Amino acid sequence: MNKLILSLTALLVCANFSYAQHEKITGNWLVEQIEYDGKIEHPNMITEFTQDGKMIMMGIEVAIWNYNKKNNEIVMKSDFDKDFNGNGKIISITDEELIINKDKTKVTYQKLDLEKIAVDNQNSGFIGEWEYGNNDNSGIKSLIIFRNPDEFTMIHKEEYMETTVEGTWIFNKKANTLLMIGFSRDLLPIGKNKVIKRNTDSFELQNRDGIFTAIKKINNKKNVESTINVEHLTFYYEDFFTEDGDEKYAEDREKLPWNNWKEMKKDLLNINQLVYSYEFNDEDTKVFKTELLTTDVIANIEDEGFTIEDIFKGYDNSGNPEQGPNTDYNNPLYPLINDYTYRVAGNEQITTPAGTFDCTVIEVSNGYDMKKKLWMINDKVGVYAKIIDENTSEYSSYYHLYELQEIINK
């Protein structure tokens, strides 16, 4: 009987250790360093090991994982990429750091506390819209926008070209560093930056390419009283596919009224500006605020396209000489990018302060927590009457509503 009790006790201790290790691995991590063949790289990519055994990197599920107690390994299986398959030997694991060795490659992870990051970011002084201050070319305009709790957008504009990078930012108060995580390394200051100076009007960062400076962009947006009626989006990504995983609405692209770019341009020829109300839930006060955004419209029948400033990110550059194109003519769903899934939900007549419009209604999903609903005006091809942009994730939820207020003709 005593032997049985001892055996059960030993089994319980092992099970508790295995569970404890699984719990230590579970969570959000930053891939801080990779060592292989004598080389060291700093990819700075966010990886989540979920409680139910999924490995999610930069928002994409890349593998499933489990902890092997006997060999002290993380075992991964992946249909996404064969490089994620295999076993990673745990060299060290603490509450703050995880080091594994897989295929002769040593990977160092740093644990991320998302709640602490949100607080530090909020108090960092970076939130807002900034202009690159170290740009000697007057024909180039560069902006960076930091948002709650951890999202940023970088925009680099020059004649006939616009580059946009979106990603995650993390301010480390103790180390006085600003980490900016995005897929492009072409625009400063992606990567880890040392904060040299920071005040209400400007900041300076030191990174691998030298000194990066930015100055605060003056906010000329007009505030108006919010009368928002929240219409939450209730459809799901799974609604767009059959049980076999096939896309249900692939033919909906042919139903869109914007497939002919010549017709789209023709309807924009007499328009000078579009004015939208932008209503959003403020992270600080937890109430809705409203601003007016204006986009300049440039269309010429001889040109192979037109430009409309993309204001559906919550800011505008109206009045600036450098205009960024809204899209190329092969993309009928401006301002969305091509990797979204969407469907035509029907037709609806809606009334805004700009008038009453017959619209084609589009529902959109990115496969995660973001959803959009768009009302595209049928007889003003190229103009939205209304957009709802909603994110329901736990750490970065938001609700944005854009509604057409005025069409200013030439």
N, C-alpha and C positions, 0 to 999 in steps of 0.2 A: 504493500500500500504506500509506504514511504517513497519507494522508487517511482511509483506512478505520480505521486505528488511532485517529486523533484522534476520528473520529465515534463509534466504539464507546466510547472513554473518556468523551466528553461524555454519551453515553446512559447509561453506568453511573453517572456523577456525578448525573445527574438522577434516575435510579431510586433511588439511595441517599438523595437528599434527600427524595423522595416517601415512601420507606419510613420515614425518620427522622421526618418530620412526622406520618405515620400513627401511629407508636409514641408520639409526644408526646401526641397526642390521646387515644389509648387509655388507659383507666383510669377511676377514680372521681373525680368532681368535685362541688363544691358550687356551685349557682347562687346566687352571693353578691349580685349586683346586676343590676337591669334598668332601663334608661333609655329612655323613650319620651315624646314630646310634652312634653318639659320636666319630666317626672315621674321620680322615682327610687323604686323599690321593692326590698325585700330579701326575696325569697321563701324563701331558705334551703332549697332542695330538692336532694336528692342525685341526681345523674345519672351513669350509667356508659356510656361508649363502649367496647363490647367489641371484642376483637381480630377477631372474625368479622363485625363490621359492624352490630351491634344497638345501639340507643339505649334504655337502660332508665332510667326516671325513677321514683323512689320504689317500686321493685320491679315496675313495669309496663313492658312493652315498648311503646314509643310510636312508634318509627320504625326504619328501617334507614339507615345512613350510609356514606359513603366520602369520601375526600379527593381533591379536584380540584387537582392540582399546577399546572396551567396558570393557573388563576384564583385559586389559594391560597384555596380555599373548602371548607367542609364541606357536602356535598350530602346532603339528607335526603328520604326518601320515607316517607309514613305513611298507613295505612288507619285509624289510631286517631283522629286529629284533623287536619283540613286545615291548622291553624296550624303543625304540625310539618313540612309540606312546604316545599321550597324550598332555596335556597342561602344559607349564612351566610359572609360574607366574614371571613376571619381578620385582625383588626387587629393582634393581638399574641399570641404564644405563647411561654411559657417553661416550665421544669420545675415552676413553682408557679402560673402564672396563664394563663388563656386568655380572650381577649376577641374576640367576633365581632359583626358587624353584620348583622342579618337583618330585612328589611322595615322599615327605618328604626328598628329597635330594637337597642340595644347591650346585649349580655349579657356579664357578667363571671363567669367560673368560677374557683374556687380548687381546686387539686389536693388530693386527700385521700390520705394514707398510712394505710391501714387498720391495718397492724401497729403503727405508732406511736400511732395513736388508741387501740388496745386497751391498749397499755402505759400511756399517760398516764391513761386512764380508770381502769385498775386501781389506779394510785397516787394518784388524785385525792382519796380520802377521801369520795367521794359514794356509793359502792356501799352499798346497804342500803335500809331502809324509813324514811321520814320523815313527820312530820305537819306540815301547814301551821301555822305559829305565829302568823300574823297574821289569824286568823279570829275576829271578835267574836261571831258567832252560834253559841251552844252547840248549836243544832239541826242544824248543818252539820258534817260530818266530811270532811276532805280529806287524802288520802295521796299520796305520790309514792314510787315504788320504782325505784331504779337497779340494773341488772343488768350482769354481764359479757357480752360485751365492750362493748356500746353500746346496749342496749335499755332503755327506761323505760316505766312505766305510771303515769298520773295518774288518781286516782279522786276524784270530788267527789260527796258524798252529802248529800241532805236528804230530808225526808219524802216518800215516794212517787216519788222520782226519784233516779237515779244516772247520772252522766256519766263515761265512761271515755275517756281519750286514750292511745294507744300510739304510740311513735315511737323515734327515734334520738337519742342524746346524745353530744356531743363536748366534752371538756375540753381547752382550749388552755393548756398550762402556761406558755408564754412570755408570752401576752397576759393570762393569768389570767381567762379567760372561759369560760362554759359555754353551749354552743349546744344548744338542744332543738328537734328537728325533728319536727313532727306536723301532721296535717291540720287540726286545730282551733286557732283563735287565741283562743278564748273563755276558756280556763283559763290562769292564770299558771303557770309563766313561759315559755311557748312563745316561741321566738326566741332572739336573742343576749342574754346576761346578763353583766354585770360581777360577778365574785366579790368581795364586800366583806369577808366573813368566812367562815372555814371551820375547824371543829375537830371533835372526835369526837362532840360533843353537838348541834351546831347549825350552820347556815350562813345567810348573807344574800346575796341577789342584787339587783342594781340593773338594772331593765329599763325598757322604754318606759312602763310604768304605775306606776313607783315602786319601792319596796323590797319584796322578797319574802323572808320568813323561814320557816324550817322547823327543827323539832327532831327528834332521833333517836327513833324508836319503839323502845321496849323490846321485845326479843324474848322472848316467853313460850312459844315453841314447845318441845315436848318432843323431845329427841333420843333415838332408839332405834337399836339395832344394825342395820345394813343386811345383808340376806340376798338381795339382788336377783339375779334370773336374767334377764339382758338378752335380750329378744326383739325383734330389729330388724324393722322393718316393711319388707317387700320389694315392696309394690305401688307403682305409678307413676301419675301423673296421666293419662298416655295410656291407661291401662287402663279409664278411665271413659267413653271415647268410641269411636265407630265410626271407620272409615277416612275417612268423609265428614265427620267432626267433630260428629256428632249424639251427644247424651248417651244412654248405654246404659241408665241406671238411674233415669230420671225417675219411673217408677212405684213405685220402692222407698219413696217417702214414704208411700204408702198402706199399706205393710206394717208400719210402725212401731207399737209398742204404746203410744206416747205421743200419739196424734193426738186423743184426747178429753181435754180439760183437766179436765173434771168428774171423770173416772175417776182422772186423775193426782192431783187434789187430795184425793180420797177416800182414796187409799192413803197420803197424807202426814199425815192428820189426827191420828193417834196417835203420830207421831214428834216427838221434841223436838230431838234432835241426831243428826248423822252424823259419825263419826270415820274419817278416812282416814290411811293412811301415805303420805308423799310422799318418794319416793326419786329422787335426782338426782345427776348427775355434777358434782362440785365443780370449778370452774374453777381454783382455786388448787392443790389437792392432786392433781387428776386421779383421784380415787377417789370412790366413791359415798357419799353421806350420806343419812340418813333422818330425817325429822321427822314429828310427828303434827299434823294439821290438823283442826280441829273447825268444823263449820258448823251454825248454828242454823236450825231449820225452823219456819216460822210458816204455818199453814194454817187457814182458817176457811170453813166450808161456805157461809156467807152472802156472803162476799167474792167478787169476780170474779177471784180469782187467789190466789197464795201467794208466799211469799218463801223463798229459800234462798241464803245467802251463797255467791258463786262463789269457791270455794277453789282451782279448777283453774288458777290462775296461780302457785301456790306460796306463798300466804300466806292468812291468815284474820283475821276481825275478830270472832270469837265473843266474846260477853259485852258487846259494844257495843250501846247502845240503838238506834242507827240501822242498820237492816237494808236492804241493797240487794236488789232483786228479781233473781231468777235470769234471768227471761225474761218475755215476754208469752206468753199461751196460744196464739198462732199459730205459735210456734216450737217444734217437737217435739224439737229436737236441742240443748237446753240442755247445755253452756254455749257452743255454737258459734254464730257469726253466720251470716247467710243466704247469704253469697257463697262458702261452701265447697261443694265437690262431694263427694257421699257415695253409698255404696251399702250395701245389706244384704248382709253376707257369710255369713249363716247363723245357726244357733242353736248354743249351746254351754253346757254345764253346767260351772261353775267353782266352786272352793272357796276361800274367803278366811277369815281369822280370824272374820269375822262370820257365816259359815255357807256352805251350799252353795246355789247359785242357778241357775235356768234363765234364760239371757240371750239377747237378740237382739244380734248382733255387727254393729257398724257400722265401715266403713273410710272414712276422710276424707282429702281432699287439698285444698290451697289453690292448686295449679298451680305451686308453686315447690318449696321444699325442705322444707316442713312436712308431716308426716303424723300422723294420729291413728287410734287404734283404741279403740273403746268397747264395753264390755259392759253393756247396759242390762237391769236385772232385770225380767222379764216380770210377775211378780205383786206387784211393789212399784213401780208405775209412778211415775217421778220420781226413782229412785235408781240410781246406777251401782254396779256391783260392782268395776269396774276400768277404768282409762284408761291408755293409752300415748300419750305426746306426744313426737314425735321430729322434730328438725330436722337435716338432713344438709349444710347449707351450709358452705362452707370457713371462713368467718370467725365464724359464730355457731351452731355445732352444739351440740346438747344432747340429752339423753335423760331424760325425766321419766316416772315411773310412780306412779300413784295406785291404792291398793287399800283397799277397805272393811274397816275393822277392827271397827267396832261400830255397831249401831243402838240409840240410846238412846230408849226410848219414854217417853211422858208418864206 
